[in-house]
Amino acid sequence: MRTFETGQTVVRRDVHGSGRVWSEHALRVVADTSEALVTACLPGAETRWPALYVKARADGDRSVRTEAFDAMATGTWELADAVWQETELLLWKPPAAWFSVNAFYTSAGLRNWYVNFERPIARTGEGFDTFDLTVDLVIDPDLTDWQWKDEDEYAHVRRLGIVTDTEHQAVDAARGQVLAMLTERSGPFTDAAAWTAWRWNPAWPAPRLPRPSAAAGRAAPAGG
């Protein structure tokens, strides 16, 4: 297995089933072990997102995200340059898991845990590929409460055929795995205190995408 060095810049790409890139996100490697690839970023990290996603965030209009999924289904989206804003991100991704565990930090400390359900990673020369399957789990910093997020969007992408029946079954299984991890305090929840205390290494500049973007112009920022 190809491994990455601590501090190395890698690119997370969300790649649609058609092979087209849906998004790109520059990250730095915190650790790369057989258990998980751990990466991070801070405000200013370079990203590329579907232009409609960027518009939805800039306008505060979630209905535009629905338009983005419709564009995905027809293969008509365009990417726009953006930068990560507002939070530091720590991302824990086991190699074969249909989810990643993310932690978002503000100046006040750990804001929340966020489980993103997504395809297992395929490593590339520049980082890794996956694909966000829309539904998420938001967990309080102290792990005492949680709630599902974006179930409506998940139902929509299911209707559009973006998430296949096989992927849906994998997501259902992954939901159970994550809830078991929470109950058992396993995975990153084993030492939640260490995660709570984590901060970005100030010696690391914000990660940048390693190649010129083909997107036209600098768009409004994206963030956690």
C-alpha positions in Angstrom: 0.0 0.0 0.0 1.3 3.5 -0.9 1.7 5.5 2.3 2.0 9.3 2.8 4.4 11.2 4.9 3.3 13.4 7.9 2.9 17.0 6.7 2.6 16.0 3.0 -0.1 17.7 1.0 -2.6 15.3 -0.5 -5.8 15.8 -2.5 -9.1 14.3 -1.6 -11.2 14.0 -4.7 -14.9 13.0 -4.9 -15.2 11.1 -8.1 -18.7 10.4 -9.6 -19.4 7.0 -11.0 -19.0 8.5 -14.5 -15.3 9.1 -13.7 -15.8 12.9 -13.5 -14.4 14.8 -10.6 -17.1 16.3 -8.4 -14.8 18.1 -5.9 -11.2 18.5 -4.9 -9.8 19.4 -1.4 -6.2 20.0 -0.5 -5.3 18.4 2.9 -2.1 17.7 4.9 -1.3 14.3 6.3 -1.3 14.0 10.1 -0.8 10.2 10.2 -1.0 7.3 7.7 -1.3 3.9 9.3 -3.0 0.5 8.6 -5.9 1.7 10.8 -6.7 5.0 9.1 -5.4 7.9 7.0 -5.7 11.0 9.1 -5.6 14.4 7.3 -6.4 18.0 8.2 -6.8 21.5 6.8 -7.5 25.0 8.1 -9.1 28.1 6.6 -7.4 29.0 3.4 -6.9 25.5 2.1 -7.6 25.3 -1.6 -10.7 23.4 -2.9 -12.7 23.1 -6.0 -16.5 22.5 -5.7 -19.4 22.3 -8.1 -20.3 25.9 -9.0 -23.9 25.4 -7.7 -22.6 24.2 -4.3 -20.5 27.4 -4.1 -23.6 29.5 -5.0 -25.8 27.7 -2.4 -23.3 28.5 0.3 -22.8 32.1 -0.8 -26.6 32.7 -1.0 -27.5 30.7 2.0 -30.0 28.8 -0.2 -30.0 25.1 0.3 -32.5 24.6 -2.6 -29.6 25.3 -5.0 -27.9 22.2 -3.6 -30.8 20.2 -5.0 -30.1 21.8 -8.4 -26.5 20.6 -8.0 -27.6 17.0 -7.5 -29.9 17.3 -10.5 -26.9 18.5 -12.5 -24.8 15.6 -11.2 -27.5 13.2 -12.4 -27.3 14.6 -15.9 -23.5 15.1 -15.9 -23.7 18.8 -16.6 -21.8 20.4 -13.6 -18.9 22.8 -13.6 -16.3 23.2 -10.9 -15.3 26.5 -9.3 -12.3 27.4 -7.3 -12.9 28.1 -3.6 -11.1 28.0 -0.2 -12.0 26.3 3.0 -13.3 28.7 5.7 -14.4 29.0 9.3 -13.0 25.8 10.8 -10.0 23.6 11.2 -10.7 20.0 10.0 -9.3 16.7 11.2 -10.4 13.7 9.1 -10.1 10.0 10.0 -10.6 7.6 7.1 -10.2 3.8 7.5 -9.1 2.2 4.2 -12.1 0.1 3.5 -14.8 2.0 5.4 -17.9 3.5 3.9 -17.5 6.6 6.2 -15.0 9.0 7.6 -15.0 10.6 11.0 -14.4 14.3 10.9 -13.9 16.8 13.7 -14.5 20.6 13.2 -12.7 23.2 15.4 -13.2 26.9 15.9 -11.1 29.3 18.1 -13.3 28.0 21.0 -12.2 24.4 20.5 -13.9 21.3 19.1 -17.3 22.4 17.6 -18.6 18.9 16.7 -17.8 15.5 15.3 -19.2 14.9 11.8 -19.5 11.4 10.2 -19.5 11.6 6.4 -20.8 8.5 4.7 -18.8 7.9 1.5 -17.2 5.3 -0.6 -14.0 3.5 0.5 -10.9 5.3 -0.7 -8.8 4.5 -3.7 -5.3 5.9 -3.3 -3.8 8.0 -6.1 -0.4 9.5 -6.8 -1.6 12.8 -5.3 -3.9 11.6 -2.5 -7.1 9.6 -2.5 -10.5 9.3 -4.3 -13.8 8.7 -2.7 -17.4 9.9 -3.2 -19.7 11.6 -0.7 -23.0 9.8 -0.4 -24.8 12.8 1.1 -26.2 11.5 4.4 -24.2 12.5 7.5 -24.2 12.1 11.3 -23.5 15.1 13.5 -22.2 14.3 17.1 -21.9 16.7 20.0 -18.3 17.3 21.2 -18.8 15.3 24.4 -20.3 12.4 22.4 -23.5 12.5 24.5 -25.9 13.3 21.7 -26.1 13.0 17.9 -28.5 13.6 15.0 -28.7 12.5 11.3 -28.3 15.2 8.7 -29.3 15.6 5.1 -31.7 12.6 5.0 -33.9 14.6 2.5 -30.9 15.1 0.2 -30.1 11.4 0.5 -33.6 10.4 -0.5 -33.3 12.7 -3.5 -30.0 11.3 -4.7 -31.4 7.8 -4.2 -34.4 8.7 -6.5 -31.9 10.1 -9.0 -30.0 6.9 -9.0 -26.8 8.6 -7.9 -26.6 6.3 -4.9 -27.2 2.7 -6.1 -29.0 0.0 -4.2 -25.7 -1.6 -3.4 -24.3 1.6 -2.0 -27.5 2.2 0.0 -27.0 -1.2 1.6 -23.3 -0.4 2.4 -24.4 2.9 3.9 -27.0 1.2 6.1 -24.3 -1.2 7.4 -21.9 1.7 7.9 -24.5 3.5 10.0 -24.7 0.6 12.3 -20.9 0.4 12.5 -20.6 4.1 13.5 -23.3 3.9 16.1 -21.5 0.8 17.6 -18.2 2.8 17.6 -20.0 5.6 19.6 -21.4 3.1 22.1 -18.2 1.2 22.5 -16.0 4.4 22.4 -13.8 2.7 19.7 -12.0 4.1 16.7 -11.3 7.9 17.2 -13.8 7.9 20.0 -11.4 5.8 22.1 -9.4 8.8 23.0 -11.8 11.6 22.5 -9.8 13.9 24.8 -6.8 13.7 22.5 -9.0 14.7 19.5 -10.6 17.5 21.6 -7.1 18.9 22.3 -5.8 18.7 18.7 -4.8 21.9 16.9 -3.3 22.6 13.5 0.5 22.5 13.4 1.4 26.2 13.0 4.5 25.2 11.0 2.3 24.0 8.2 1.0 26.5 5.6 -2.6 26.0 4.4 -2.5 23.2 1.8 -2.8 24.1 -1.9 -4.0 22.1 -4.8 -0.9 20.8 -6.6 -1.9 21.7 -10.1 -3.4 24.8 -11.8 -7.2 24.8 -11.6 -9.2 24.6 -14.8 -12.1 26.4 -13.2 -12.8 29.9 -14.4 -12.2 32.6 -11.8 -12.1 32.6 -8.0 -15.5 31.8 -6.5 -17.0 32.4 -3.1 -15.5 30.4 -0.2 -16.6 27.0 1.0 -16.2 25.6 4.4 -17.2 23.2 7.2 
